C-alpha cells in the first residue's frame, strides 16, 4: 500500500505558494530536482512535526539548514530527498517562490 501525502494549499499564485504538507509513516521522497520553466525556484520549509524515526531531509546544497527544522534551498538546482519515515509523520509548512 502506498502512503498518501496530504498537501493543503494555503495560498497559490504564479510566483508564490504556501502549503501544509503531511507525510505519513512509510513514505519517502526519492532524490530529484524540481524542474521550472523559467527563473529561480526557492523553497523555505519549516518542519512542524518530526517523525519518531526516519524522514530525514537531504539536499546537495542548502542555503540555510537551521537545526534540521528550517530549510531554505533551491529545488530547481540541487538534488534533494527525504528518507523513509519509519514511525510517525512529518509535517511541513512550505513556502515556494519562483522569480
N, C-alpha and C positions, 0 to 999 in steps of 0.2 A: 504494500500500500504506500502510495506517495504522500508525503506530508504536505498539507496545503498551507501556503503562505497567505496571511491576511494583510492586504495592503489598502489602508484607508486614506484616500486623497483628502487632505485638509484644504489645500489650495493648489490651483494649477493654472499656469499661463504658458505662453510660448517660451518664455525665458526663465521662469522661476516656478518651483513647485515645493510643496511641503507634504510629506506622507508619514503616516504612522504605520510601521510595518512590524508584524509579529511572525516570527519563525518558530514553528513547533519542534518538539522532540523528533529526532531522526532526519531533520532537514539539513542540507548543506548547500553551499554555493560553489560551483566549480570555478577554477581560475579562468578569468575572462577580462576583456576590455569592453567598455560600453561605447559603441560607435555613435558619433554625432555627424550630422550632415555638414555643419559649419560651426566655427567658433571654438571656444574653450568651454569645457564642461567641468564644473566643480561640485563636489558633494561635501556637506557638513553633516556628519551622523553623530547623534547622541545616543549611546546605549542606555536606555532607561531601565531595562531588566536584563541582567546577565544570566545565561543558563547555569545550572548547577555544575554541569561538566560539558566540555566541548564548546562549539560555537565560537571559535577563535578567529577573529578577522586578521587577514594577512594582506598586505599591499606592498608591491615592489618599491614604492616610494610615497610616503605620506608627507604632506606639508606640515600637518600637526597630528600628533598622537599624544593625547593627554590622558594619562593613567589608564590606557586601554578602554576608555569610556567615550572620548570625544575624538573624532577623526575628521580631518579636512584633507581631501585628496582629489586627484584628477583621474576619474574613472575612464576617461577617454584616452588617457595617455599611459597609464600604468596598470598592469595586471593586478587583480585583487580577487579574494575568495574568502569563504567562511567554512571552517572545518565542521564536520558533522556534529550536530547538537545531540549529545548522548543522553542528557537528562535536563528537564526544564524547558524553558522557552527563552528566546532572545527577542527583545522589543526595541525598536529603533524609532527615533524621531529624526527624519531625514529631510534636509534642505538641499535642493538641487538648483544650480544656476548655470545657464548656458548663455555665454556672452561672446 
